[in-house]
Amino acid sequence: MGKNRVEKFQEERERLNQLVFKYSGINVKRFFNLDWQVYKEGALPSGIKELMGLATSLVLRCDDCIMYHVIRCKEEGVTDAQLEETLAVGLAVGGSITIPHIRRIWDIWDEMKK
């Protein structure tokens, strides 16, 4: 059986990140480190931070970011109800243009649950 969407996404992301690190200088590498650091456990649990990242990515309509945060939300134990409320906030802020992304979020979420 072939790889699912999550596995394909993660492999491609890793491959592309390796290219970024190969060709990038210190400034890009520092930004990547900052991005990684802000999602670590702190005053807010990592799962909440991932939901925040997902809501922001939804409003910005970044498919790669959305996929990454949906995967991380699942890994952090986010519940269906927490995801639904987060998507409702994103919809309220971003408007109806976010609906196609919300459809894909639920599709990948449902796939990961199987």
C-alpha positions in Angstrom: 0.0 0.0 0.0 1.2 3.5 -0.9 2.0 6.3 1.5 -0.9 8.4 2.8 -1.1 12.2 2.4 0.5 12.9 5.8 3.5 10.7 5.1 4.0 12.2 1.7 3.7 15.7 3.1 6.1 15.0 5.9 8.7 13.5 3.6 8.5 16.3 1.1 8.7 18.9 3.8 11.8 17.3 5.3 13.4 17.0 1.9 12.7 20.7 1.1 13.9 21.8 4.5 17.2 20.1 4.0 17.6 22.1 0.8 16.8 25.3 2.6 19.4 24.5 5.3 21.9 23.6 2.6 21.7 26.9 0.9 20.7 29.3 3.6 22.8 31.5 5.9 22.5 32.2 9.5 19.5 34.6 9.2 17.2 32.0 7.7 18.4 29.3 10.1 17.7 31.7 13.0 14.2 32.2 11.8 13.5 28.5 11.5 14.8 28.1 15.1 12.6 30.9 16.3 9.6 29.3 14.6 10.4 25.9 16.3 10.9 27.5 19.7 7.6 29.4 19.9 5.6 26.2 19.7 7.4 24.6 22.6 5.5 24.1 25.9 5.5 27.2 28.0 2.8 29.3 29.7 0.5 27.9 27.0 0.5 24.2 26.2 1.9 23.1 22.9 -1.5 21.9 21.7 -3.0 25.3 22.2 -0.1 26.9 20.4 -0.6 24.6 17.4 -4.3 25.5 17.3 -3.3 29.2 17.3 -0.9 28.4 14.4 -3.6 26.6 12.6 -6.1 29.4 13.0 -3.5 31.9 11.7 -2.6 29.7 8.8 -6.3 29.2 7.9 -6.8 33.0 7.8 -3.6 33.4 5.7 -4.7 30.4 3.5 -1.3 28.7 3.5 -2.0 25.1 2.6 1.4 23.8 3.7 1.2 25.6 7.0 -2.4 24.3 7.5 -1.3 20.7 6.8 1.7 21.0 9.2 -0.4 22.4 12.0 -3.2 19.9 11.6 -0.7 17.1 11.9 0.9 18.7 14.9 -2.6 19.2 16.5 -3.3 15.5 16.1 0.2 14.7 17.6 -0.6 17.0 20.6 -3.9 15.3 21.3 -6.2 18.1 20.2 -9.8 17.0 20.3 -12.5 17.2 17.6 -14.3 19.9 19.7 -11.1 22.0 20.1 -10.4 21.8 16.4 -14.0 22.7 15.6 -13.9 25.8 17.8 -10.5 26.9 16.4 -11.9 26.5 12.8 -14.9 28.6 13.8 -12.7 31.4 15.0 -10.7 31.2 11.8 -13.9 31.3 9.7 -15.1 34.3 11.7 -11.9 36.2 11.2 -11.1 35.0 7.6 -14.6 34.8 6.2 -16.1 32.4 3.6 -12.8 32.3 1.6 -11.5 29.9 4.3 -14.3 27.3 3.7 -12.4 25.3 1.1 -9.5 25.0 3.5 -11.8 24.0 6.3 -13.1 21.2 4.1 -9.6 20.0 3.5 -8.7 20.2 7.2 -11.6 18.0 8.2 -10.8 15.6 5.4 -7.2 15.2 6.6 -8.3 15.1 10.2 -10.7 12.3 9.4 -8.0 10.4 7.5 -5.6 10.7 10.4 -8.2 9.3 12.8 -8.5 6.0 10.8 
